[in-house]
Amino acid sequence: MGSATAWQLSKAGENVLLLEQQDEDYTYGSSYGEARICRSLGPKNDIWSYLHRRAVDETKQLVDFLNIHDQANHSMEDIYTDSPVTYILYTNKGEAAQRLLRQQEDTHECAVNPEEAADKFGVKVPKDRIVIQEYKKYTGTMNPQQLIKKLQKGIQLKGGLVHFSKKVQKATRKGGFYEVETIDTKTGHPETIQAKRIVSAVGPYSGQVLEYLAPNISSLITPKRVFLAFLKIDESRFESYSGEQKQKMFNFHPLIDLGPDHIFSMVEKRDERGHPLIKVGGHFLRNEISDLDEVWTKELTKDEIDWAKKSTLDYFEFLNIPLNYKQLRFQQGYSCVYSLTETEVPIVSNLPSADKSPDQNAVMLGGMSGVGAKGSLTYGLLATDLLLGREEKEFMYKKVKKALSLIH
Ligand SMILES: Cc1cc2nc3c(=O)[nH]c(=O)nc-3n(C[C@H](O)[C@H](O)[C@H](O)COP(=O)(O)OP(=O)(O)OC[C@H]3O[C@@H](n4cnc5c(N)ncnc54)[C@H](O)[C@@H]3O)c2cc1C
């Protein structure tokens, strides 16, 4: 979100300094890794659909800019891997499915009972499930690592600065400007920066970083631990699959299973032989955090690993692709953090000033939960517009802006 906003500000001609506490290679943070689901199937005037679609348009502009001004070649395919997105819905939530599909203009296929699911998709489902597949350009997964690198390249080409290993310790108001105290995480060297305008996009650290500017933020954004398991199919098992089975496996990832745990699963990457590394997690499998700086290195429990394997095996059974417990290897685990607001809708808003009116010179982005990545450039655009006092007239832009605002 920080890189996306710094890019949008640079594009608008602003002088930008981006401070990032991590090294150039991110080893933690919610944007770590190589795959996030990006999708936009939604009911009419859905804010999430808009956030994704607009982000695709904005990303195209970034890629076009880089192809003119950078020596390396850039393409949308560096960021997006197109693939059908599979949704499994439960008939007790049938109304939600109907709402989703009513007047649906996006290309999709839907099976509402086991016979249809077998016929249309060749999958085996219990009676109470609805299966939907969404097909669209730049829908499937996106690579946050690639996107961040391109955004930072764009910022630098526009004359902006990106400083790594710079941790913001404290930000305060001083008359007509802000004082930002930083420390170099490698050398320990402190530095104080004065800025006329600031944007905070520090994910779960929002409460800490904004402590002196907006003390109420810590009560609006709660960080919760979620885990990710990276699984690999045994080599000989994977090699034994027919071409059709392999293709089916790829065509049915990413997955969003809207059951109680809200399972998400995707191909993080493929190795040099084309074998997939599968990443699986549960959107609602959240734990309390005792130490935010330590949580990223917390190992997965045996139960969490077992859950990940069982969920994956169940899915392979659903796909009619043979796989057993021993043939599925736990490769790596990762603990990461959802920043949650009460409604689970993220925040892009002016900060409140001392007299509670919106501070035109300070904007925050946060509370991105497990949904933010696909809309990064739209969130960045909205933050930029707030800071520059710009606004578009279109209905959906206004609707999304209002939904994300703290000030109603
Ligand atoms: C498990 C998981 C699965 C997800 N799956 C999806 C998905 O499939 N699709 C999707 O669209 N979204 C998904 N998301 C959501 C998406 O990844 C996040 O919304 C997004 O990464 C949030 O970005 P951010 O910039 O707000 O936070 P972060 O990526 O955490 O960035 C915050 C940055 O601020 C830096 N920082 C923090 N404190 C300071 C400080 N004091 N000084 C300087 N720098 C600081 C951090 O180092 C970090 O780089 C998922 C998230 C998680 C955790």
The ligand as an ORCA input file, in Angstrom:
! r2SCAN-3c Opt
* xyz 0 1
  C      -2.199    -14.814      4.817
  C      -2.635    -13.720      3.894
  C      -3.249    -14.052      2.717
  C      -3.711    -13.053      1.880
  N      -4.306    -13.388      0.705
  C      -4.715    -12.434     -0.136
  C      -5.266    -12.759     -1.394
  O      -5.325    -13.931     -1.771
  N      -5.684    -11.754     -2.195
  C      -5.591    -10.446     -1.828
  O      -5.996     -9.579     -2.601
  N      -5.057    -10.094     -0.652
  C      -4.610    -11.064      0.198
  N      -4.057    -10.728      1.394
  C      -4.035     -9.333      1.773
  C      -2.853     -8.585      1.300
  O      -1.710     -9.377      1.266
  C      -2.715     -7.410      2.225
  O      -3.920     -6.682      2.219
  C      -1.613     -6.486      1.808
  O      -0.418     -7.192      1.669
  C      -1.479     -5.405      2.848
  O      -0.456     -4.555      2.455
  P       0.025     -3.402      3.408
  O       0.941     -2.585      2.629
  O      -1.145     -2.768      4.070
  O       0.766     -4.193      4.591
  P       2.240     -4.818      4.610
  O       2.522     -5.592      3.403
  O       2.391     -5.516      5.909
  O       3.152     -3.546      4.543
  C       3.434     -2.740      5.614
  C       4.861     -2.334      5.429
  O       5.163     -1.326      6.358
  C       6.436     -1.568      6.874
  N       6.502     -0.940      8.196
  C       5.807     -1.278      9.294
  N       6.125     -0.499     10.317
  C       7.033      0.393      9.864
  C       7.746      1.456     10.454
  N       7.596      1.770     11.730
  N       8.630      2.144      9.693
  C       8.820      1.824      8.390
  N       8.172      0.812      7.774
  C       7.279      0.113      8.508
  C       6.547     -3.087      6.933
  O       7.884     -3.518      6.971
  C       5.826     -3.502      5.673
  O       6.673     -3.649      4.563
  C      -3.560    -11.706      2.241
  C      -2.922    -11.367      3.434
  C      -2.440    -12.356      4.248
  C      -1.746    -11.972      5.505
*
